[in-house]
Amino acid sequence: MDERTLQALSKAFTLLIFRNGAVENLHASDAALDDVTMKILNKDVNNRIYTVLSIWFNGAEEDVEKLERVLNFLAKFHGQDWDKAEFVRIV
């Protein structure tokens, strides 16, 4: 996947998955997230999504295999006490 697409996807995912939901509501209400904190959080999430997408689509085979192991571990051992995911209309 080309760099331009990776950059666009990471920003879109950050907005759709992270920014334009409960986090934005907290920010808008000044509950705990000021502008500086929001900028730090947005950049961190965007960087992490970009990294996962970059490895997934363009990484060396060894790195893709490591990512797959991490994803499988996270799916198996973390979030077990979370509620089942629900479909959220974002578009």
MMTF fields as JSON, N, C-alpha, C and O atoms, coordinates in Angstrom:
{
  "mmtfVersion": "1.0.0",
  "mmtfProducer": "UNKNOWN",
  "numBonds": 363,
  "numAtoms": 364,
  "numGroups": 91,
  "numChains": 1,
  "numModels": 1,
  "chainsPerModel": [1],
  "groupsPerChain": [91],
  "chainIdList": ["A"],
  "bondAtomList": [4, 2, 8, 6, 12, 10, 16, 14, 20, 18, 24, 22, 28, 26, 32, 30, 36, 34, 40, 38, 44, 42, 48, 46, 52, 50, 56, 54, 60, 58, 64, 62, 68, 66, 72, 70, 76, 74, 80, 78, 84, 82, 88, 86, 92, 90, 96, 94, 100, 98, 104, 102, 108, 106, 112, 110, 116, 114, 120, 118, 124, 122, 128, 126, 132, 130, 136, 134, 140, 138, 144, 142, 148, 146, 152, 150, 156, 154, 160, 158, 164, 162, 168, 166, 172, 170, 176, 174, 180, 178, 184, 182, 188, 186, 192, 190, 196, 194, 200, 198, 204, 202, 208, 206, 212, 210, 216, 214, 220, 218, 224, 222, 228, 226, 232, 230, 236, 234, 240, 238, 244, 242, 248, 246, 252, 250, 256, 254, 260, 258, 264, 262, 268, 266, 272, 270, 276, 274, 280, 278, 284, 282, 288, 286, 292, 290, 296, 294, 300, 298, 304, 302, 308, 306, 312, 310, 316, 314, 320, 318, 324, 322, 328, 326, 332, 330, 336, 334, 340, 338, 344, 342, 348, 346, 352, 350, 356, 354, 360, 358],
  "bondOrderList": [1, 1, 1, 1, 1, 1, 1, 1, 1, 1, 1, 1, 1, 1, 1, 1, 1, 1, 1, 1, 1, 1, 1, 1, 1, 1, 1, 1, 1, 1, 1, 1, 1, 1, 1, 1, 1, 1, 1, 1, 1, 1, 1, 1, 1, 1, 1, 1, 1, 1, 1, 1, 1, 1, 1, 1, 1, 1, 1, 1, 1, 1, 1, 1, 1, 1, 1, 1, 1, 1, 1, 1, 1, 1, 1, 1, 1, 1, 1, 1, 1, 1, 1, 1, 1, 1, 1, 1, 1, 1],
  "groupList": [{"groupName": "MET", "atomNameList": ["N", "CA", "C", "O"], "elementList": ["N", "C", "C", "O"], "formalChargeList": [0, 0, 0, 0], "bondAtomList": [1, 0, 2, 1, 3, 2], "bondOrderList": [1, 1, 2], "singleLetterCode": "M", "chemCompType": "L-PEPTIDE LINKING"}, {"groupName": "ASP", "atomNameList": ["N", "CA", "C", "O"], "elementList": ["N", "C", "C", "O"], "formalChargeList": [0, 0, 0, 0], "bondAtomList": [1, 0, 2, 1, 3, 2], "bondOrderList": [1, 1, 2], "singleLetterCode": "D", "chemCompType": "L-PEPTIDE LINKING"}, {"groupName": "GLU", "atomNameList": ["N", "CA", "C", "O"], "elementList": ["N", "C", "C", "O"], "formalChargeList": [0, 0, 0, 0], "bondAtomList": [1, 0, 2, 1, 3, 2], "bondOrderList": [1, 1, 2], "singleLetterCode": "E", "chemCompType": "L-PEPTIDE LINKING"}, {"groupName": "ARG", "atomNameList": ["N", "CA", "C", "O"], "elementList": ["N", "C", "C", "O"], "formalChargeList": [0, 0, 0, 0], "bondAtomList": [1, 0, 2, 1, 3, 2], "bondOrderList": [1, 1, 2], "singleLetterCode": "R", "chemCompType": "L-PEPTIDE LINKING"}, {"groupName": "THR", "atomNameList": ["N", "CA", "C", "O"], "elementList": ["N", "C", "C", "O"], "formalChargeList": [0, 0, 0, 0], "bondAtomList": [1, 0, 2, 1, 3, 2], "bondOrderList": [1, 1, 2], "singleLetterCode": "T", "chemCompType": "L-PEPTIDE LINKING"}, {"groupName": "LEU", "atomNameList": ["N", "CA", "C", "O"], "elementList": ["N", "C", "C", "O"], "formalChargeList": [0, 0, 0, 0], "bondAtomList": [1, 0, 2, 1, 3, 2], "bondOrderList": [1, 1, 2], "singleLetterCode": "L", "chemCompType": "L-PEPTIDE LINKING"}, {"groupName": "GLN", "atomNameList": ["N", "CA", "C", "O"], "elementList": ["N", "C", "C", "O"], "formalChargeList": [0, 0, 0, 0], "bondAtomList": [1, 0, 2, 1, 3, 2], "bondOrderList": [1, 1, 2], "singleLetterCode": "Q", "chemCompType": "L-PEPTIDE LINKING"}, {"groupName": "ALA", "atomNameList": ["N", "CA", "C", "O"], "elementList": ["N", "C", "C", "O"], "formalChargeList": [0, 0, 0, 0], "bondAtomList": [1, 0, 2, 1, 3, 2], "bondOrderList": [1, 1, 2], "singleLetterCode": "A", "chemCompType": "L-PEPTIDE LINKING"}, {"groupName": "SER", "atomNameList": ["N", "CA", "C", "O"], "elementList": ["N", "C", "C", "O"], "formalChargeList": [0, 0, 0, 0], "bondAtomList": [1, 0, 2, 1, 3, 2], "bondOrderList": [1, 1, 2], "singleLetterCode": "S", "chemCompType": "L-PEPTIDE LINKING"}, {"groupName": "LYS", "atomNameList": ["N", "CA", "C", "O"], "elementList": ["N", "C", "C", "O"], "formalChargeList": [0, 0, 0, 0], "bondAtomList": [1, 0, 2, 1, 3, 2], "bondOrderList": [1, 1, 2], "singleLetterCode": "K", "chemCompType": "L-PEPTIDE LINKING"}, {"groupName": "PHE", "atomNameList": ["N", "CA", "C", "O"], "elementList": ["N", "C", "C", "O"], "formalChargeList": [0, 0, 0, 0], "bondAtomList": [1, 0, 2, 1, 3, 2], "bondOrderList": [1, 1, 2], "singleLetterCode": "F", "chemCompType": "L-PEPTIDE LINKING"}, {"groupName": "ILE", "atomNameList": ["N", "CA", "C", "O"], "elementList": ["N", "C", "C", "O"], "formalChargeList": [0, 0, 0, 0], "bondAtomList": [1, 0, 2, 1, 3, 2], "bondOrderList": [1, 1, 2], "singleLetterCode": "I", "chemCompType": "L-PEPTIDE LINKING"}, {"groupName": "ASN", "atomNameList": ["N", "CA", "C", "O"], "elementList": ["N", "C", "C", "O"], "formalChargeList": [0, 0, 0, 0], "bondAtomList": [1, 0, 2, 1, 3, 2], "bondOrderList": [1, 1, 2], "singleLetterCode": "N", "chemCompType": "L-PEPTIDE LINKING"}, {"groupName": "GLY", "atomNameList": ["N", "CA", "C", "O"], "elementList": ["N", "C", "C", "O"], "formalChargeList": [0, 0, 0, 0], "bondAtomList": [1, 0, 2, 1, 3, 2], "bondOrderList": [1, 1, 2], "singleLetterCode": "G", "chemCompType": "PEPTIDE LINKING"}, {"groupName": "VAL", "atomNameList": ["N", "CA", "C", "O"], "elementList": ["N", "C", "C", "O"], "formalChargeList": [0, 0, 0, 0], "bondAtomList": [1, 0, 2, 1, 3, 2], "bondOrderList": [1, 1, 2], "singleLetterCode": "V", "chemCompType": "L-PEPTIDE LINKING"}, {"groupName": "HIS", "atomNameList": ["N", "CA", "C", "O"], "elementList": ["N", "C", "C", "O"], "formalChargeList": [0, 0, 0, 0], "bondAtomList": [1, 0, 2, 1, 3, 2], "bondOrderList": [1, 1, 2], "singleLetterCode": "H", "chemCompType": "L-PEPTIDE LINKING"}, {"groupName": "TYR", "atomNameList": ["N", "CA", "C", "O"], "elementList": ["N", "C", "C", "O"], "formalChargeList": [0, 0, 0, 0], "bondAtomList": [1, 0, 2, 1, 3, 2], "bondOrderList": [1, 1, 2], "singleLetterCode": "Y", "chemCompType": "L-PEPTIDE LINKING"}, {"groupName": "TRP", "atomNameList": ["N", "CA", "C", "O"], "elementList": ["N", "C", "C", "O"], "formalChargeList": [0, 0, 0, 0], "bondAtomList": [1, 0, 2, 1, 3, 2], "bondOrderList": [1, 1, 2], "singleLetterCode": "W", "chemCompType": "L-PEPTIDE LINKING"}],
  "groupTypeList": [0, 1, 2, 3, 4, 5, 6, 7, 5, 8, 9, 7, 10, 4, 5, 5, 11, 10, 3, 12, 13, 7, 14, 2, 12, 5, 15, 7, 8, 1, 7, 7, 5, 1, 1, 14, 4, 0, 9, 11, 5, 12, 9, 1, 14, 12, 12, 3, 11, 16, 4, 14, 5, 8, 11, 17, 10, 12, 13, 7, 2, 2, 1, 14, 2, 9, 5, 2, 3, 14, 5, 12, 10, 5, 7, 9, 10, 15, 13, 6, 1, 17, 1, 9, 7, 2, 10, 14, 3, 11, 14],
  "groupIdList": [1, 2, 3, 4, 5, 6, 7, 8, 9, 10, 11, 12, 13, 14, 15, 16, 17, 18, 19, 20, 21, 22, 23, 24, 25, 26, 27, 28, 29, 30, 31, 32, 33, 34, 35, 36, 37, 38, 39, 40, 41, 42, 43, 44, 45, 46, 47, 48, 49, 50, 51, 52, 53, 54, 55, 56, 57, 58, 59, 60, 61, 62, 63, 64, 65, 66, 67, 68, 69, 70, 71, 72, 73, 74, 75, 76, 77, 78, 79, 80, 81, 82, 83, 84, 85, 86, 87, 88, 89, 90, 91],
  "secStructList": [7, 7, 2, 2, 2, 2, 2, 2, 2, 2, 2, 2, 2, 0, 0, 0, 0, 0, 0, 0, 0, 0, 0, 2, 2, 2, 2, 2, 6, 6, 1, 1, 7, 7, 2, 2, 2, 2, 2, 2, 2, 2, 2, 2, 2, 2, 2, 2, 2, 2, 2, 2, 2, 2, 2, 2, 2, 2, 1, 7, 2, 2, 2, 2, 2, 2, 2, 2, 2, 2, 2, 2, 2, 2, 2, 2, 2, 1, 1, 6, 6, 1, 7, 7, 7, 7, 7, 7, 7, 7, 7],
  "xCoordList": [0.851, 0.0, 0.896, 1.885, 0.557, 1.426, 1.304, 0.317, 2.32, 2.417, 1.236, 0.72, 0.807, -0.311, -1.588, -2.315, -1.85, -3.024, -2.895, -3.863, -1.709, -1.485, -1.736, -2.382, -1.232, -1.435, -2.925, -3.434, -3.609, -5.037, -5.844, -6.722, -5.549, -6.269, -6.035, -6.975, -4.799, -4.521, -5.262, -5.779, -5.319, -6.057, -7.555, -8.236, -8.064, -9.503, -9.888, -10.906, -9.087, -9.371, -9.314, -10.152, -8.328, -8.216, -9.479, -10.018, -9.942, -11.156, -12.388, -13.16, -12.573, -13.778, -13.827, -14.894, -12.683, -12.651, -12.413, -12.997, -11.58, -11.164, -11.741, -12.449, -11.449, -11.708, -13.183, -13.629, -13.941, -15.328, -16.311, -17.335, -16.011, -16.892, -16.864, -16.947, -16.748, -16.767, -15.636, -15.807, -14.493, -13.366, -13.707, -13.394, -14.341, -14.74, -15.767, -15.727, -16.673, -17.66, -16.992, -17.385, -15.984, -15.228, -14.487, -14.468, -13.891, -13.151, -14.086, -13.772, -15.215, -16.165, -16.738, -17.075, -16.846, -17.409, -16.339, -16.643, -15.111, -13.982, -13.84, -13.291, -14.337, -14.322, -12.901, -12.617, -12.028, -10.669, -9.663, -8.462, -10.131, -9.245, -9.167, -10.058, -8.089, -7.891, -7.307, -7.011, -7.137, -6.653, -5.268, -5.012, -4.392, -3.036, -3.101, -2.445, -3.885, -4.033, -4.652, -4.212, -5.674, -6.307, -5.303, -5.297, -4.462, -3.464, -2.5, -2.151, -2.076, -1.168, -1.851, -1.256, -3.09, -3.821, -4.062, -3.845, -4.508, -4.765, -3.508, -3.551, -2.397, -1.142, -0.7, -0.271, -0.8, -0.389, -1.243, -0.707, -2.56, -3.444, -3.177, -3.091, -3.048, -2.771, -1.456, -1.391, -0.416, 0.875, 0.775, 1.373, 0.031, -0.094, -0.89, -0.532, -1.965, -2.743, -1.889, -1.889, -1.17, -0.285, 0.748, 1.013, 1.323, 2.339, 1.759, 2.362, 0.582, -0.052, -0.361, -0.073, -0.948, -1.266, 0.0, 0.016, 1.043, 2.304, 2.896, 3.338, 2.898, 3.426, 2.522, 2.995, 1.228, 0.262, 0.361, 0.367, 0.439, 0.409, 1.782, 1.923, 2.792, 4.095, 5.26, 6.406, 4.995, 6.073, 6.754, 6.215, 7.95, 8.669, 7.878, 7.164, 8.005, 7.24, 7.41, 6.445, 8.616, 8.887, 8.103, 7.565, 8.035, 7.302, 5.792, 5.096, 5.288, 3.862, 3.514, 2.474, 4.373, 4.134, 4.148, 3.329, 5.076, 5.112, 3.827, 3.246, 3.384, 2.15, 0.969, 0.134, 0.89, -0.193, -0.179, -1.234, 1.012, 1.107, 0.625, -0.084, 1.009, 0.57, -0.946, -1.6, -1.506, -2.955, -3.697, -4.703, -3.204, -3.827, -3.73, -4.682, -2.588, -2.412, -3.384, -4.064, -3.45, -4.349, -5.803, -6.557, -6.184, -7.559, -7.888, -9.015, -6.895, -7.136, -7.095, -7.873, -6.206, -5.949, -6.389, -6.37, -6.776, -7.178, -8.584, -9.003, -9.286, -10.633, -11.669, -12.799, -11.304, -12.246, -13.45, -14.539, -13.245, -14.341, -15.072, -15.938, -14.725, -15.411, -16.77, -16.969, -17.695, -18.968, -18.723, -17.736, -19.603, -19.519, -19.622, -20.438, -18.803, -18.815, -20.154, -20.781, -20.575, -21.825, -21.524, -20.565, -22.341, -22.202, -22.571, -23.594, -21.731, -21.969, -22.0, -21.066, -23.036, -23.128, -22.187, -22.342, -21.205, -20.22, -20.289, -19.653, -21.049, -21.197, -22.657, -22.995],
  "yCoordList": [-1.167, 0.0, 1.229, 1.279, 2.208, 3.379, 4.284, 4.23, 5.109, 5.987, 6.939, 7.154, 7.504, 8.456, 7.783, 8.378, 6.561, 5.825, 5.472, 5.595, 5.034, 4.72, 5.94, 5.834, 7.093, 8.325, 8.667, 9.016, 8.567, 8.896, 7.924, 8.344, 6.632, 5.637, 5.825, 5.741, 6.076, 6.222, 7.424, 7.354, 8.52, 9.692, 9.428, 9.799, 8.796, 8.49, 7.533, 7.737, 6.492, 5.557, 6.251, 5.998, 7.125, 7.866, 8.678, 8.685, 9.355, 10.162, 9.293, 9.543, 8.285, 7.467, 6.564, 6.349, 6.046, 5.073, 5.732, 5.314, 6.734, 7.301, 8.695, 8.911, 9.609, 11.03, 11.394, 12.135, 10.893, 11.333, 10.481, 10.058, 10.232, 9.431, 9.964, 11.172, 9.055, 9.427, 10.39, 11.266, 10.228, 11.108, 12.552, 13.475, 12.747, 14.097, 14.667, 15.855, 13.838, 14.308, 14.766, 15.778, 14.025, 14.432, 15.739, 16.628, 15.846, 17.06, 18.265, 19.333, 18.095, 19.197, 19.657, 20.829, 18.74, 19.106, 19.595, 19.905, 19.665, 20.061, 19.169, 19.587, 17.943, 17.032, 16.739, 16.803, 16.426, 16.078, 16.266, 16.104, 16.604, 16.623, 18.021, 18.455, 18.712, 20.039, 19.894, 18.779, 20.993, 20.956, 20.313, 19.565, 20.599, 20.028, 18.514, 17.778, 18.056, 16.613, 15.94, 14.865, 16.573, 16.011, 15.89, 14.888, 16.885, 16.835, 15.672, 14.959, 15.483, 14.381, 13.038, 12.153, 12.886, 11.636, 11.35, 10.229, 12.355, 12.163, 11.731, 10.822, 12.374, 12.03, 10.617, 9.863, 10.256, 8.92, 7.844, 6.864, 8.014, 7.036, 6.96, 5.867, 8.107, 8.135, 7.423, 6.649, 7.675, 7.024, 5.513, 4.762, 5.071, 3.636, 2.942, 1.846, 3.575, 3.001, 2.965, 1.963, 4.035, 4.083, 2.952, 2.293, 2.733, 1.7, 0.316, -0.483, 0.029, -1.277, -1.469, -2.524, -0.448, -0.556, -0.722, -1.512, 0.008, -0.075, -1.473, -2.034, -2.029, -3.389, -4.377, -5.241, -4.24, -5.185, -5.248, -6.332, -4.076, -4.032, -4.013, -4.473, -3.492, -3.315, -3.905, -3.794, -4.523, -5.005, -6.238, -6.956, -6.449, -7.677, -8.849, -8.695, -10.007, -11.183, -11.457, -11.802, -11.307, -11.541, -10.563, -10.956, -9.3, -8.297, -8.536, -8.341, -8.952, -9.266, -10.444, -10.436, -11.44, -12.594, -12.183, -12.665, -11.293, -10.79, -10.034, -10.214, -9.191, -8.439, -9.388, -9.182, -10.408, -11.378, -12.073, -12.3, -12.41, -13.029, -12.069, -12.475, -10.8, -9.799, -9.636, -9.601, -9.536, -9.377, -10.573, -10.407, -11.773, -12.979, -13.022, -13.411, -12.625, -12.578, -11.579, -11.892, -10.383, -9.361, -9.817, -9.62, -10.423, -10.892, -11.988, -12.082, -12.805, -13.936, -13.534, -14.057, -12.616, -12.363, -10.995, -10.766, -10.104, -8.77, -8.451, -8.873, -7.717, -7.32, -8.392, -8.268, -9.445, -10.534, -10.083, -10.645, -9.065, -8.579, -7.387, -6.78, -7.059, -5.984, -6.48, -7.675, -5.548, -5.889, -6.273, -5.848, -7.062, -7.438, -6.172, -5.293, -6.092, -4.921, -4.809, -5.813, -3.581, -3.304, -2.449, -1.677, -2.589, -1.788, -0.344, -0.086, 0.59, 2.02, 2.694, 2.549, 3.405, 4.115, 5.308, 6.208, 5.311, 6.389, 7.184, 8.23, 6.69, 7.424, 7.49, 8.064],
  "zCoordList": [0.0, 0.0, 0.0, 0.73, -0.805, -0.914, 0.314, 1.047, 0.522, 1.694, 1.809, 2.906, 0.707, 0.726, 1.264, 2.06, 0.833, 1.291, 2.766, 3.516, 3.195, 4.606, 5.482, 6.524, 5.068, 5.835, 5.911, 6.976, 4.789, 4.756, 5.617, 6.371, 5.508, 6.304, 7.799, 8.589, 8.188, 9.619, 10.193, 11.308, 9.452, 9.93, 9.954, 10.909, 8.921, 8.88, 10.002, 10.663, 10.225, 11.308, 12.662, 13.528, 12.846, 14.1, 14.346, 15.453, 13.315, 13.457, 13.686, 14.611, 12.857, 12.93, 14.166, 14.74, 14.565, 15.647, 17.003, 18.003, 17.049, 18.33, 18.578, 19.562, 17.713, 17.964, 17.969, 18.845, 17.021, 16.864, 17.648, 17.112, 18.889, 19.735, 21.15, 21.375, 22.103, 23.508, 23.864, 24.711, 23.223, 23.512, 23.143, 23.895, 22.0, 21.605, 22.582, 22.901, 23.05, 24.021, 25.311, 25.891, 25.761, 26.947, 26.693, 27.544, 25.542, 25.188, 25.116, 25.641, 24.475, 24.307, 25.643, 25.809, 26.584, 27.887, 28.859, 30.011, 28.411, 29.26, 30.49, 31.509, 30.386, 31.529, 31.999, 33.195, 31.085, 31.493, 30.374, 30.589, 29.191, 28.03, 27.434, 26.704, 27.757, 27.169, 25.769, 25.339, 25.056, 23.674, 23.553, 22.61, 24.49, 24.442, 24.603, 23.865, 25.556, 25.78, 24.56, 24.151, 23.976, 22.776, 21.643, 20.928, 21.469, 20.393, 20.619, 19.677, 21.856, 22.189, 21.92, 21.306, 22.376, 22.172, 20.693, 20.234, 19.947, 18.516, 17.78, 16.952, 18.078, 17.406, 17.763, 16.89, 19.03, 19.452, 18.787, 18.27, 18.793, 18.171, 16.673, 16.114, 16.023, 14.59, 14.269, 13.314, 15.053, 14.834, 14.996, 14.225, 15.986, 16.243, 15.144, 14.712, 14.695, 13.592, 12.328, 11.612, 12.05, 10.882, 10.948, 9.943, 12.118, 12.279, 12.007, 11.291, 12.581, 12.359, 10.872, 10.307, 10.242, 8.815, 7.971, 7.027, 8.302, 7.544, 7.622, 6.62, 8.838, 8.983, 8.256, 7.518, 8.471, 7.9, 6.377, 5.795, 5.734, 4.274, 3.616, 2.483, 4.298, 3.648, 4.426, 3.992, 5.55, 6.39, 5.824, 4.982, 6.32, 5.994, 6.57, 7.561, 5.953, 6.373, 7.863, 8.546, 8.362, 9.785, 10.661, 11.697, 10.255, 11.033, 10.978, 11.975, 9.827, 9.708, 10.619, 11.278, 10.654, 11.525, 12.994, 13.776, 13.38, 14.761, 15.081, 16.152, 14.155, 14.36, 14.529, 15.409, 13.711, 13.819, 15.179, 15.773, 15.673, 16.999, 18.085, 19.006, 17.976, 18.951, 18.904, 19.946, 17.7, 17.562, 18.145, 18.834, 17.873, 18.413, 19.94, 20.617, 20.473, 21.931, 22.548, 23.526, 21.98, 22.515, 22.47, 23.423, 21.362, 21.221, 22.236, 22.721, 22.546, 23.446, 24.919, 25.717, 25.293, 26.709, 27.224, 28.433, 26.358, 26.82, 26.342, 25.264, 27.143, 26.781, 26.998, 26.525, 27.705, 27.933, 28.761, 28.645, 29.596, 30.426, 29.791, 30.421, 28.555, 27.845, 27.363, 27.143, 27.203, 26.578, 25.126, 24.525, 24.573, 23.169, 22.315, 22.591, 21.295, 20.406, 19.691, 19.352, 19.469, 18.769, 17.556, 17.551, 16.535, 15.322, 15.653, 16.287, 15.219, 15.425, 14.061, 13.272, 13.791, 12.507, 12.543, 13.368, 11.635, 11.599, 10.291, 10.158, 9.35, 8.081, 7.693, 6.657]
}
